[in-house]
Amino acid sequence: MKFLMWLVLAVLVVLALRKKSSTISSAQQQAPLDGGPTGSSPNPHQANQHAETMVCCEHCQVYVPASEAVYRQQQVFCSVVHADLH
């Protein structure tokens, strides 16, 4: 009886792995070969393929995107509060 239970469990694991690999391979086939945007990306984090420069806050040493940083007197800060404190 134990052997039959282990056999059923092994078959279920194999079927689950096959299903997962088939969904992964079908998703890769739908992706464009040039890596460009497809219009509707299944993963919202992959919508912007361009990396942004990160800068370090002079006050707390946390890195923030350059577009969100606060610049004062040739120094970079993560927020207006840290710029005022420094």
PyMOL Python script that loads the backbone (N, CA, C, O; Angstrom):
from pymol import cmd

cmd.read_pdbstr("""\
ATOM      1  N   MET A   1       0.823  -1.199   0.000  1.00  0.00           N
ATOM      2  CA  MET A   1       0.000   0.000   0.000  1.00  0.00           C
ATOM      3  C   MET A   1       0.865   1.260   0.000  1.00  0.00           C
ATOM      4  O   MET A   1       0.552   2.225  -0.697  1.00  0.00           O
ATOM      5  N   LYS A   2       1.968   1.257   0.789  1.00  0.00           N
ATOM      6  CA  LYS A   2       2.857   2.419   0.815  1.00  0.00           C
ATOM      7  C   LYS A   2       3.484   2.643  -0.558  1.00  0.00           C
ATOM      8  O   LYS A   2       3.651   3.780  -0.998  1.00  0.00           O
ATOM      9  N   PHE A   3       3.825   1.552  -1.220  1.00  0.00           N
ATOM     10  CA  PHE A   3       4.434   1.675  -2.545  1.00  0.00           C
ATOM     11  C   PHE A   3       3.478   2.357  -3.517  1.00  0.00           C
ATOM     12  O   PHE A   3       3.893   3.210  -4.302  1.00  0.00           O
ATOM     13  N   LEU A   4       2.222   1.990  -3.469  1.00  0.00           N
ATOM     14  CA  LEU A   4       1.226   2.591  -4.346  1.00  0.00           C
ATOM     15  C   LEU A   4       1.061   4.079  -4.058  1.00  0.00           C
ATOM     16  O   LEU A   4       0.920   4.880  -4.982  1.00  0.00           O
ATOM     17  N   MET A   5       1.078   4.449  -2.785  1.00  0.00           N
ATOM     18  CA  MET A   5       0.955   5.851  -2.416  1.00  0.00           C
ATOM     19  C   MET A   5       2.148   6.652  -2.938  1.00  0.00           C
ATOM     20  O   MET A   5       1.963   7.749  -3.466  1.00  0.00           O
ATOM     21  N   TRP A   6       3.373   6.125  -2.800  1.00  0.00           N
ATOM     22  CA  TRP A   6       4.558   6.811  -3.298  1.00  0.00           C
ATOM     23  C   TRP A   6       4.542   6.917  -4.815  1.00  0.00           C
ATOM     24  O   TRP A   6       4.983   7.919  -5.378  1.00  0.00           O
ATOM     25  N   LEU A   7       4.032   5.880  -5.476  1.00  0.00           N
ATOM     26  CA  LEU A   7       3.952   5.901  -6.929  1.00  0.00           C
ATOM     27  C   LEU A   7       2.976   6.986  -7.403  1.00  0.00           C
ATOM     28  O   LEU A   7       3.271   7.716  -8.349  1.00  0.00           O
ATOM     29  N   VAL A   8       1.831   7.088  -6.754  1.00  0.00           N
ATOM     30  CA  VAL A   8       0.859   8.128  -7.109  1.00  0.00           C
ATOM     31  C   VAL A   8       1.453   9.517  -6.859  1.00  0.00           C
ATOM     32  O   VAL A   8       1.272  10.422  -7.674  1.00  0.00           O
ATOM     33  N   LEU A   9       2.149   9.687  -5.757  1.00  0.00           N
ATOM     34  CA  LEU A   9       2.773  10.969  -5.452  1.00  0.00           C
ATOM     35  C   LEU A   9       3.824  11.332  -6.507  1.00  0.00           C
ATOM     36  O   LEU A   9       3.897  12.483  -6.938  1.00  0.00           O
ATOM     37  N   ALA A  10       4.626  10.366  -6.919  1.00  0.00           N
ATOM     38  CA  ALA A  10       5.652  10.617  -7.933  1.00  0.00           C
ATOM     39  C   ALA A  10       5.014  11.004  -9.269  1.00  0.00           C
ATOM     40  O   ALA A  10       5.505  11.902  -9.953  1.00  0.00           O
ATOM     41  N   VAL A  11       3.932  10.335  -9.638  1.00  0.00           N
ATOM     42  CA  VAL A  11       3.240  10.668 -10.890  1.00  0.00           C
ATOM     43  C   VAL A  11       2.674  12.084 -10.826  1.00  0.00           C
ATOM     44  O   VAL A  11       2.756  12.821 -11.809  1.00  0.00           O
ATOM     45  N   LEU A  12       2.110  12.472  -9.706  1.00  0.00           N
ATOM     46  CA  LEU A  12       1.576  13.823  -9.553  1.00  0.00           C
ATOM     47  C   LEU A  12       2.671  14.879  -9.655  1.00  0.00           C
ATOM     48  O   LEU A  12       2.466  15.929 -10.265  1.00  0.00           O
ATOM     49  N   VAL A  13       3.820  14.609  -9.067  1.00  0.00           N
ATOM     50  CA  VAL A  13       4.940  15.555  -9.143  1.00  0.00           C
ATOM     51  C   VAL A  13       5.418  15.703 -10.579  1.00  0.00           C
ATOM     52  O   VAL A  13       5.682  16.816 -11.035  1.00  0.00           O
ATOM     53  N   VAL A  14       5.532  14.592 -11.295  1.00  0.00           N
ATOM     54  CA  VAL A  14       5.977  14.636 -12.688  1.00  0.00           C
ATOM     55  C   VAL A  14       4.971  15.414 -13.536  1.00  0.00           C
ATOM     56  O   VAL A  14       5.369  16.230 -14.368  1.00  0.00           O
ATOM     57  N   LEU A  15       3.688  15.177 -13.338  1.00  0.00           N
ATOM     58  CA  LEU A  15       2.673  15.908 -14.095  1.00  0.00           C
ATOM     59  C   LEU A  15       2.711  17.405 -13.798  1.00  0.00           C
ATOM     60  O   LEU A  15       2.560  18.219 -14.708  1.00  0.00           O
ATOM     61  N   ALA A  16       2.910  17.773 -12.537  1.00  0.00           N
ATOM     62  CA  ALA A  16       2.977  19.188 -12.173  1.00  0.00           C
ATOM     63  C   ALA A  16       4.194  19.848 -12.803  1.00  0.00           C
ATOM     64  O   ALA A  16       4.104  20.977 -13.285  1.00  0.00           O
ATOM     65  N   LEU A  17       5.333  19.158 -12.807  1.00  0.00           N
ATOM     66  CA  LEU A  17       6.537  19.712 -13.423  1.00  0.00           C
ATOM     67  C   LEU A  17       6.368  19.876 -14.929  1.00  0.00           C
ATOM     68  O   LEU A  17       6.830  20.865 -15.497  1.00  0.00           O
ATOM     69  N   ARG A  18       5.715  18.922 -15.578  1.00  0.00           N
ATOM     70  CA  ARG A  18       5.485  19.037 -17.020  1.00  0.00           C
ATOM     71  C   ARG A  18       4.584  20.218 -17.338  1.00  0.00           C
ATOM     72  O   ARG A  18       4.824  20.957 -18.292  1.00  0.00           O
ATOM     73  N   LYS A  19       3.541  20.388 -16.528  1.00  0.00           N
ATOM     74  CA  LYS A  19       2.628  21.503 -16.764  1.00  0.00           C
ATOM     75  C   LYS A  19       3.350  22.829 -16.586  1.00  0.00           C
ATOM     76  O   LYS A  19       3.155  23.752 -17.377  1.00  0.00           O
ATOM     77  N   LYS A  20       4.186  22.932 -15.551  1.00  0.00           N
ATOM     78  CA  LYS A  20       4.923  24.168 -15.317  1.00  0.00           C
ATOM     79  C   LYS A  20       5.907  24.439 -16.449  1.00  0.00           C
ATOM     80  O   LYS A  20       6.029  25.577 -16.902  1.00  0.00           O
ATOM     81  N   SER A  21       6.601  23.419 -16.907  1.00  0.00           N
ATOM     82  CA  SER A  21       7.576  23.629 -17.984  1.00  0.00           C
ATOM     83  C   SER A  21       6.881  23.972 -19.290  1.00  0.00           C
ATOM     84  O   SER A  21       7.433  24.725 -20.092  1.00  0.00           O
ATOM     85  N   SER A  22       5.689  23.445 -19.528  1.00  0.00           N
ATOM     86  CA  SER A  22       4.981  23.776 -20.769  1.00  0.00           C
ATOM     87  C   SER A  22       4.482  25.217 -20.733  1.00  0.00           C
ATOM     88  O   SER A  22       4.468  25.883 -21.768  1.00  0.00           O
ATOM     89  N   THR A  23       4.071  25.717 -19.563  1.00  0.00           N
ATOM     90  CA  THR A  23       3.634  27.111 -19.490  1.00  0.00           C
ATOM     91  C   THR A  23       4.821  28.057 -19.629  1.00  0.00           C
ATOM     92  O   THR A  23       4.688  29.134 -20.209  1.00  0.00           O
ATOM     93  N   ILE A  24       5.967  27.669 -19.109  1.00  0.00           N
ATOM     94  CA  ILE A  24       7.172  28.497 -19.250  1.00  0.00           C
ATOM     95  C   ILE A  24       7.612  28.542 -20.706  1.00  0.00           C
ATOM     96  O   ILE A  24       7.948  29.610 -21.219  1.00  0.00           O
ATOM     97  N   SER A  25       7.613  27.390 -21.379  1.00  0.00           N
ATOM     98  CA  SER A  25       8.055  27.357 -22.771  1.00  0.00           C
ATOM     99  C   SER A  25       7.080  28.099 -23.674  1.00  0.00           C
ATOM    100  O   SER A  25       7.505  28.735 -24.639  1.00  0.00           O
ATOM    101  N   SER A  26       5.784  28.034 -23.386  1.00  0.00           N
ATOM    102  CA  SER A  26       4.829  28.766 -24.220  1.00  0.00           C
ATOM    103  C   SER A  26       4.967  30.272 -24.009  1.00  0.00           C
ATOM    104  O   SER A  26       4.772  31.047 -24.946  1.00  0.00           O
ATOM    105  N   ALA A  27       5.300  30.691 -22.794  1.00  0.00           N
ATOM    106  CA  ALA A  27       5.505  32.116 -22.535  1.00  0.00           C
ATOM    107  C   ALA A  27       6.758  32.614 -23.248  1.00  0.00           C
ATOM    108  O   ALA A  27       6.792  33.751 -23.720  1.00  0.00           O
ATOM    109  N   GLN A  28       7.785  31.774 -23.329  1.00  0.00           N
ATOM    110  CA  GLN A  28       9.007  32.172 -24.019  1.00  0.00           C
ATOM    111  C   GLN A  28       8.784  32.243 -25.518  1.00  0.00           C
ATOM    112  O   GLN A  28       9.399  33.071 -26.191  1.00  0.00           O
ATOM    113  N   GLN A  29       7.921  31.399 -26.055  1.00  0.00           N
ATOM    114  CA  GLN A  29       7.648  31.430 -27.483  1.00  0.00           C
ATOM    115  C   GLN A  29       6.865  32.671 -27.866  1.00  0.00           C
ATOM    116  O   GLN A  29       6.998  33.158 -28.988  1.00  0.00           O
ATOM    117  N   GLN A  30       6.052  33.193 -26.961  1.00  0.00           N
ATOM    118  CA  GLN A  30       5.264  34.372 -27.258  1.00  0.00           C
ATOM    119  C   GLN A  30       6.078  35.648 -27.151  1.00  0.00           C
ATOM    120  O   GLN A  30       5.676  36.673 -27.701  1.00  0.00           O
ATOM    121  N   ALA A  31       7.211  35.619 -26.460  1.00  0.00           N
ATOM    122  CA  ALA A  31       8.042  36.809 -26.289  1.00  0.00           C
ATOM    123  C   ALA A  31       8.735  37.133 -27.603  1.00  0.00           C
ATOM    124  O   ALA A  31       9.139  36.214 -28.316  1.00  0.00           O
ATOM    125  N   PRO A  32       8.887  38.407 -27.949  1.00  0.00           N
ATOM    126  CA  PRO A  32       9.578  38.771 -29.178  1.00  0.00           C
ATOM    127  C   PRO A  32      11.064  38.439 -29.089  1.00  0.00           C
ATOM    128  O   PRO A  32      11.657  38.453 -28.010  1.00  0.00           O
ATOM    129  N   LEU A  33      11.645  38.142 -30.238  1.00  0.00           N
ATOM    130  CA  LEU A  33      13.051  37.755 -30.267  1.00  0.00           C
ATOM    131  C   LEU A  33      13.986  38.921 -30.033  1.00  0.00           C
ATOM    132  O   LEU A  33      15.089  38.725 -29.524  1.00  0.00           O
ATOM    133  N   ASP A  34      13.579  40.138 -30.390  1.00  0.00           N
ATOM    134  CA  ASP A  34      14.468  41.287 -30.229  1.00  0.00           C
ATOM    135  C   ASP A  34      14.448  41.846 -28.824  1.00  0.00           C
ATOM    136  O   ASP A  34      15.241  42.735 -28.513  1.00  0.00           O
ATOM    137  N   GLY A  35      13.576  41.361 -27.969  1.00  0.00           N
ATOM    138  CA  GLY A  35      13.522  41.832 -26.589  1.00  0.00           C
ATOM    139  C   GLY A  35      12.810  43.156 -26.436  1.00  0.00           C
ATOM    140  O   GLY A  35      12.838  43.739 -25.352  1.00  0.00           O
ATOM    141  N   GLY A  36      12.169  43.655 -27.486  1.00  0.00           N
ATOM    142  CA  GLY A  36      11.468  44.930 -27.432  1.00  0.00           C
ATOM    143  C   GLY A  36      10.134  44.793 -26.728  1.00  0.00           C
ATOM    144  O   GLY A  36       9.697  43.683 -26.425  1.00  0.00           O
ATOM    145  N   PRO A  37       9.489  45.907 -26.468  1.00  0.00           N
ATOM    146  CA  PRO A  37       8.201  45.859 -25.791  1.00  0.00           C
ATOM    147  C   PRO A  37       7.135  45.258 -26.692  1.00  0.00           C
ATOM    148  O   PRO A  37       7.158  45.463 -27.905  1.00  0.00           O
ATOM    149  N   THR A  38       6.197  44.514 -26.107  1.00  0.00           N
ATOM    150  CA  THR A  38       5.155  43.848 -26.871  1.00  0.00           C
ATOM    151  C   THR A  38       3.847  44.616 -26.840  1.00  0.00           C
ATOM    152  O   THR A  38       2.888  44.204 -27.492  1.00  0.00           O
ATOM    153  N   GLY A  39       3.775  45.696 -26.120  1.00  0.00           N
ATOM    154  CA  GLY A  39       2.555  46.457 -26.006  1.00  0.00           C
ATOM    155  C   GLY A  39       1.849  46.156 -24.700  1.00  0.00           C
ATOM    156  O   GLY A  39       1.474  47.077 -23.974  1.00  0.00           O
ATOM    157  N   SER A  40       1.663  44.896 -24.392  1.00  0.00           N
ATOM    158  CA  SER A  40       1.064  44.518 -23.112  1.00  0.00           C
ATOM    159  C   SER A  40       1.957  43.466 -22.477  1.00  0.00           C
ATOM    160  O   SER A  40       1.901  42.292 -22.843  1.00  0.00           O
ATOM    161  N   SER A  41       2.759  43.876 -21.549  1.00  0.00           N
ATOM    162  CA  SER A  41       3.712  42.990 -20.900  1.00  0.00           C
ATOM    163  C   SER A  41       3.016  42.202 -19.798  1.00  0.00           C
ATOM    164  O   SER A  41       2.273  42.792 -19.013  1.00  0.00           O
ATOM    165  N   PRO A  42       3.232  40.870 -19.709  1.00  0.00           N
ATOM    166  CA  PRO A  42       2.595  40.101 -18.655  1.00  0.00           C
ATOM    167  C   PRO A  42       3.145  40.444 -17.279  1.00  0.00           C
ATOM    168  O   PRO A  42       2.444  40.276 -16.280  1.00  0.00           O
ATOM    169  N   ASN A  43       4.378  40.920 -17.204  1.00  0.00           N
ATOM    170  CA  ASN A  43       4.986  41.285 -15.933  1.00  0.00           C
ATOM    171  C   ASN A  43       5.134  42.804 -15.897  1.00  0.00           C
ATOM    172  O   ASN A  43       5.870  43.362 -16.711  1.00  0.00           O
ATOM    173  N   PRO A  44       4.452  43.487 -14.970  1.00  0.00           N
ATOM    174  CA  PRO A  44       4.525  44.947 -14.975  1.00  0.00           C
ATOM    175  C   PRO A  44       5.918  45.487 -14.677  1.00  0.00           C
ATOM    176  O   PRO A  44       6.222  46.625 -15.036  1.00  0.00           O
ATOM    177  N   HIS A  45       6.773  44.696 -14.028  1.00  0.00           N
ATOM    178  CA  HIS A  45       8.125  45.149 -13.726  1.00  0.00           C
ATOM    179  C   HIS A  45       9.011  45.152 -14.963  1.00  0.00           C
ATOM    180  O   HIS A  45      10.056  45.802 -14.968  1.00  0.00           O
ATOM    181  N   GLN A  46       8.612  44.437 -16.011  1.00  0.00           N
ATOM    182  CA  GLN A  46       9.402  44.386 -17.229  1.00  0.00           C
ATOM    183  C   GLN A  46       8.952  45.420 -18.250  1.00  0.00           C
ATOM    184  O   GLN A  46       9.484  45.454 -19.359  1.00  0.00           O
ATOM    185  N   ALA A  47       7.993  46.256 -17.906  1.00  0.00           N
ATOM    186  CA  ALA A  47       7.476  47.232 -18.855  1.00  0.00           C
ATOM    187  C   ALA A  47       8.552  48.235 -19.258  1.00  0.00           C
ATOM    188  O   ALA A  47       8.629  48.611 -20.428  1.00  0.00           O
ATOM    189  N   ASN A  48       9.379  48.674 -18.321  1.00  0.00           N
ATOM    190  CA  ASN A  48      10.453  49.617 -18.612  1.00  0.00           C
ATOM    191  C   ASN A  48      11.760  48.839 -18.656  1.00  0.00           C
ATOM    192  O   ASN A  48      12.255  48.400 -17.618  1.00  0.00           O
ATOM    193  N   GLN A  49      12.318  48.665 -19.838  1.00  0.00           N
ATOM    194  CA  GLN A  49      13.521  47.865 -20.007  1.00  0.00           C
ATOM    195  C   GLN A  49      14.801  48.659 -19.775  1.00  0.00           C
ATOM    196  O   GLN A  49      15.880  48.069 -19.723  1.00  0.00           O
ATOM    197  N   HIS A  50      14.711  49.986 -19.633  1.00  0.00           N
ATOM    198  CA  HIS A  50      15.897  50.807 -19.481  1.00  0.00           C
ATOM    199  C   HIS A  50      16.222  51.002 -18.005  1.00  0.00           C
ATOM    200  O   HIS A  50      15.354  51.357 -17.208  1.00  0.00           O
ATOM    201  N   ALA A  51      17.472  50.767 -17.655  1.00  0.00           N
ATOM    202  CA  ALA A  51      17.909  50.963 -16.272  1.00  0.00           C
ATOM    203  C   ALA A  51      18.160  52.448 -16.037  1.00  0.00           C
ATOM    204  O   ALA A  51      18.605  53.168 -16.930  1.00  0.00           O
ATOM    205  N   GLU A  52      17.869  52.884 -14.829  1.00  0.00           N
ATOM    206  CA  GLU A  52      18.066  54.290 -14.477  1.00  0.00           C
ATOM    207  C   GLU A  52      19.264  54.393 -13.547  1.00  0.00           C
ATOM    208  O   GLU A  52      19.515  53.493 -12.746  1.00  0.00           O
ATOM    209  N   THR A  53      19.989  55.472 -13.653  1.00  0.00           N
ATOM    210  CA  THR A  53      21.152  55.706 -12.807  1.00  0.00           C
ATOM    211  C   THR A  53      20.707  55.918 -11.372  1.00  0.00           C
ATOM    212  O   THR A  53      19.759  56.657 -11.109  1.00  0.00           O
ATOM    213  N   MET A  54      21.396  55.265 -10.442  1.00  0.00           N
ATOM    214  CA  MET A  54      21.105  55.407  -9.022  1.00  0.00           C
ATOM    215  C   MET A  54      22.158  56.320  -8.400  1.00  0.00           C
ATOM    216  O   MET A  54      23.339  56.239  -8.736  1.00  0.00           O
ATOM    217  N   VAL A  55      21.719  57.186  -7.494  1.00  0.00           N
ATOM    218  CA  VAL A  55      22.631  58.102  -6.810  1.00  0.00           C
ATOM    219  C   VAL A  55      22.495  57.897  -5.306  1.00  0.00           C
ATOM    220  O   VAL A  55      21.452  57.451  -4.828  1.00  0.00           O
ATOM    221  N   CYS A  56      23.537  58.219  -4.569  1.00  0.00           N
ATOM    222  CA  CYS A  56      23.587  57.982  -3.127  1.00  0.00           C
ATOM    223  C   CYS A  56      23.278  59.265  -2.359  1.00  0.00           C
ATOM    224  O   CYS A  56      23.821  60.328  -2.661  1.00  0.00           O
ATOM    225  N   CYS A  57      22.404  59.152  -1.367  1.00  0.00           N
ATOM    226  CA  CYS A  57      22.044  60.285  -0.522  1.00  0.00           C
ATOM    227  C   CYS A  57      23.228  60.641   0.372  1.00  0.00           C
ATOM    228  O   CYS A  57      23.835  59.758   0.979  1.00  0.00           O
ATOM    229  N   GLU A  58      23.554  61.915   0.457  1.00  0.00           N
ATOM    230  CA  GLU A  58      24.665  62.378   1.290  1.00  0.00           C
ATOM    231  C   GLU A  58      24.378  62.196   2.779  1.00  0.00           C
ATOM    232  O   GLU A  58      25.307  62.077   3.578  1.00  0.00           O
ATOM    233  N   HIS A  59      23.115  62.174   3.152  1.00  0.00           N
ATOM    234  CA  HIS A  59      22.753  62.101   4.569  1.00  0.00           C
ATOM    235  C   HIS A  59      22.659  60.657   5.077  1.00  0.00           C
ATOM    236  O   HIS A  59      23.285  60.315   6.079  1.00  0.00           O
ATOM    237  N   CYS A  60      21.890  59.821   4.401  1.00  0.00           N
ATOM    238  CA  CYS A  60      21.623  58.465   4.919  1.00  0.00           C
ATOM    239  C   CYS A  60      22.294  57.356   4.115  1.00  0.00           C
ATOM    240  O   CYS A  60      22.207  56.189   4.498  1.00  0.00           O
ATOM    241  N   GLN A  61      22.951  57.686   3.029  1.00  0.00           N
ATOM    242  CA  GLN A  61      23.675  56.734   2.187  1.00  0.00           C
ATOM    243  C   GLN A  61      22.762  55.726   1.491  1.00  0.00           C
ATOM    244  O   GLN A  61      23.215  54.640   1.130  1.00  0.00           O
ATOM    245  N   VAL A  62      21.505  56.060   1.299  1.00  0.00           N
ATOM    246  CA  VAL A  62      20.571  55.204   0.580  1.00  0.00           C
ATOM    247  C   VAL A  62      20.596  55.592  -0.893  1.00  0.00           C
ATOM    248  O   VAL A  62      20.652  56.775  -1.227  1.00  0.00           O
ATOM    249  N   TYR A  63      20.553  54.591  -1.774  1.00  0.00           N
ATOM    250  CA  TYR A  63      20.548  54.862  -3.205  1.00  0.00           C
ATOM    251  C   TYR A  63      19.114  55.072  -3.692  1.00  0.00           C
ATOM    252  O   TYR A  63      18.212  54.305  -3.356  1.00  0.00           O
ATOM    253  N   VAL A  64      18.923  56.110  -4.480  1.00  0.00           N
ATOM    254  CA  VAL A  64      17.632  56.434  -5.069  1.00  0.00           C
ATOM    255  C   VAL A  64      17.834  56.693  -6.559  1.00  0.00           C
ATOM    256  O   VAL A  64      18.937  57.039  -6.980  1.00  0.00           O
ATOM    257  N   PRO A  65      16.779  56.529  -7.363  1.00  0.00           N
ATOM    258  CA  PRO A  65      16.901  56.858  -8.787  1.00  0.00           C
ATOM    259  C   PRO A  65      17.222  58.338  -8.971  1.00  0.00           C
ATOM    260  O   PRO A  65      16.726  59.182  -8.224  1.00  0.00           O
ATOM    261  N   ALA A  66      18.031  58.646  -9.941  1.00  0.00           N
ATOM    262  CA  ALA A  66      18.467  60.029 -10.172  1.00  0.00           C
ATOM    263  C   ALA A  66      17.284  60.948 -10.459  1.00  0.00           C
ATOM    264  O   ALA A  66      17.338  62.134 -10.135  1.00  0.00           O
ATOM    265  N   SER A  67      16.226  60.426 -11.055  1.00  0.00           N
ATOM    266  CA  SER A  67      15.070  61.269 -11.361  1.00  0.00           C
ATOM    267  C   SER A  67      14.277  61.641 -10.109  1.00  0.00           C
ATOM    268  O   SER A  67      13.537  62.624 -10.126  1.00  0.00           O
ATOM    269  N   GLU A  68      14.415  60.878  -9.027  1.00  0.00           N
ATOM    270  CA  GLU A  68      13.686  61.152  -7.786  1.00  0.00           C
ATOM    271  C   GLU A  68      14.551  61.859  -6.741  1.00  0.00           C
ATOM    272  O   GLU A  68      14.053  62.216  -5.673  1.00  0.00           O
ATOM    273  N   ALA A  69      15.817  62.063  -7.029  1.00  0.00           N
ATOM    274  CA  ALA A  69      16.728  62.659  -6.055  1.00  0.00           C
ATOM    275  C   ALA A  69      16.529  64.163  -5.957  1.00  0.00           C
ATOM    276  O   ALA A  69      16.012  64.802  -6.873  1.00  0.00           O
ATOM    277  N   VAL A  70      16.956  64.714  -4.815  1.00  0.00           N
ATOM    278  CA  VAL A  70      16.929  66.159  -4.582  1.00  0.00           C
ATOM    279  C   VAL A  70      18.365  66.650  -4.649  1.00  0.00           C
ATOM    280  O   VAL A  70      19.236  66.127  -3.954  1.00  0.00           O
ATOM    281  N   TYR A  71      18.618  67.661  -5.489  1.00  0.00           N
ATOM    282  CA  TYR A  71      19.970  68.176  -5.676  1.00  0.00           C
ATOM    283  C   TYR A  71      20.075  69.559  -5.035  1.00  0.00           C
ATOM    284  O   TYR A  71      19.288  70.459  -5.328  1.00  0.00           O
ATOM    285  N   ARG A  72      21.062  69.704  -4.154  1.00  0.00           N
ATOM    286  CA  ARG A  72      21.314  71.011  -3.517  1.00  0.00           C
ATOM    287  C   ARG A  72      22.822  71.219  -3.390  1.00  0.00           C
ATOM    288  O   ARG A  72      23.524  70.365  -2.848  1.00  0.00           O
ATOM    289  N   GLN A  73      23.310  72.322  -3.874  1.00  0.00           N
ATOM    290  CA  GLN A  73      24.711  72.720  -3.770  1.00  0.00           C
ATOM    291  C   GLN A  73      25.654  71.581  -4.162  1.00  0.00           C
ATOM    292  O   GLN A  73      26.569  71.242  -3.411  1.00  0.00           O
ATOM    293  N   GLN A  74      25.433  71.003  -5.318  1.00  0.00           N
ATOM    294  CA  GLN A  74      26.246  69.918  -5.866  1.00  0.00           C
ATOM    295  C   GLN A  74      26.259  68.686  -4.978  1.00  0.00           C
ATOM    296  O   GLN A  74      27.202  67.897  -5.039  1.00  0.00           O
ATOM    297  N   GLN A  75      25.247  68.506  -4.163  1.00  0.00           N
ATOM    298  CA  GLN A  75      25.100  67.304  -3.339  1.00  0.00           C
ATOM    299  C   GLN A  75      23.754  66.666  -3.667  1.00  0.00           C
ATOM    300  O   GLN A  75      22.825  67.330  -4.127  1.00  0.00           O
ATOM    301  N   VAL A  76      23.673  65.357  -3.417  1.00  0.00           N
ATOM    302  CA  VAL A  76      22.487  64.593  -3.754  1.00  0.00           C
ATOM    303  C   VAL A  76      21.836  64.083  -2.476  1.00  0.00           C
ATOM    304  O   VAL A  76      22.522  63.601  -1.575  1.00  0.00           O
ATOM    305  N   PHE A  77      20.508  64.188  -2.398  1.00  0.00           N
ATOM    306  CA  PHE A  77      19.762  63.722  -1.232  1.00  0.00           C
ATOM    307  C   PHE A  77      18.565  62.905  -1.699  1.00  0.00           C
ATOM    308  O   PHE A  77      18.084  63.074  -2.819  1.00  0.00           O
ATOM    309  N   CYS A  78      18.085  62.013  -0.825  1.00  0.00           N
ATOM    310  CA  CYS A  78      16.946  61.173  -1.173  1.00  0.00           C
ATOM    311  C   CYS A  78      15.619  61.897  -0.970  1.00  0.00           C
ATOM    312  O   CYS A  78      14.608  61.503  -1.550  1.00  0.00           O
ATOM    313  N   SER A  79      15.609  62.950  -0.156  1.00  0.00           N
ATOM    314  CA  SER A  79      14.364  63.684   0.089  1.00  0.00           C
ATOM    315  C   SER A  79      14.685  65.125   0.474  1.00  0.00           C
ATOM    316  O   SER A  79      15.828  65.468   0.777  1.00  0.00           O
ATOM    317  N   VAL A  80      13.660  65.946   0.454  1.00  0.00           N
ATOM    318  CA  VAL A  80      13.814  67.347   0.841  1.00  0.00           C
ATOM    319  C   VAL A  80      14.164  67.437   2.325  1.00  0.00           C
ATOM    320  O   VAL A  80      14.919  68.318   2.737  1.00  0.00           O
ATOM    321  N   VAL A  81      13.623  66.539   3.112  1.00  0.00           N
ATOM    322  CA  VAL A  81      13.906  66.547   4.572  1.00  0.00           C
ATOM    323  C   VAL A  81      15.401  66.332   4.817  1.00  0.00           C
ATOM    324  O   VAL A  81      16.001  67.041   5.625  1.00  0.00           O
ATOM    325  N   HIS A  82      15.997  65.374   4.138  1.00  0.00           N
ATOM    326  CA  HIS A  82      17.420  65.115   4.319  1.00  0.00           C
ATOM    327  C   HIS A  82      18.263  66.261   3.763  1.00  0.00           C
ATOM    328  O   HIS A  82      19.326  66.565   4.304  1.00  0.00           O
ATOM    329  N   ALA A  83      17.805  66.889   2.704  1.00  0.00           N
ATOM    330  CA  ALA A  83      18.524  68.048   2.177  1.00  0.00           C
ATOM    331  C   ALA A  83      18.497  69.194   3.182  1.00  0.00           C
ATOM    332  O   ALA A  83      19.501  69.886   3.353  1.00  0.00           O
ATOM    333  N   ASP A  84      17.358  69.406   3.854  1.00  0.00           N
ATOM    334  CA  ASP A  84      17.256  70.460   4.867  1.00  0.00           C
ATOM    335  C   ASP A  84      18.095  70.140   6.109  1.00  0.00           C
ATOM    336  O   ASP A  84      18.654  71.043   6.731  1.00  0.00           O
ATOM    337  N   LEU A  85      18.182  68.856   6.467  1.00  0.00           N
ATOM    338  CA  LEU A  85      18.954  68.469   7.647  1.00  0.00           C
ATOM    339  C   LEU A  85      20.460  68.607   7.439  1.00  0.00           C
ATOM    340  O   LEU A  85      21.208  68.860   8.383  1.00  0.00           O
ATOM    341  N   HIS A  86      20.884  68.441   6.210  1.00  0.00           N
ATOM    342  CA  HIS A  86      22.322  68.449   5.942  1.00  0.00           C
ATOM    343  C   HIS A  86      22.770  69.838   5.829  1.00  0.00           C
ATOM    344  O   HIS A  86      23.954  70.089   5.603  1.00  0.00           O
TER     345      HIS A  86
END
""", "prot")
cmd.dss("prot")
cmd.show_as("cartoon", "prot")
cmd.util.cbc("prot")
cmd.orient("prot")
